[in-house]
């Protein structure tokens, strides 16, 4: 006996806001972090240790 369950419940849309982030300058790295969560004034990428630059990104509200 196989029981299947399908939910037609719609998910709530996430509220996105423009957020200041640090993005890795290395074109082969996709590292980024929210500016609020960095402790350094000019952080290095935690993935590849390259420099990072400030940019804006649309992210969900925390």
Residue pairs with C-beta under 8 A, 6 or more apart in sequence:
14 60
14 61
15 60
15 61
16 58
16 59
16 60
16 61
17 58
17 59
17 61
18 56
18 57
18 58
19 34
19 35
19 56
19 57
19 58
19 59
20 34
20 35
20 36
20 54
20 55
20 56
21 32
21 33
21 34
21 35
21 54
21 55
21 56
21 57
21 59
22 32
22 33
22 34
22 35
22 38
22 43
22 52
22 53
22 54
22 55
23 31
23 32
23 52
23 53
23 54
23 55
23 57
24 30
24 31
24 32
24 45
24 47
24 48
24 50
24 51
24 52
25 45
25 50
25 51
25 52
25 53
26 45
26 48
26 50
28 48
29 45
29 47
29 48
29 50
30 47
31 45
31 46
31 47
31 48
31 52
32 52
32 57
33 43
33 46
33 52
34 59
35 54
42 51
42 52
43 52
44 50
44 51
44 52
45 51
45 52
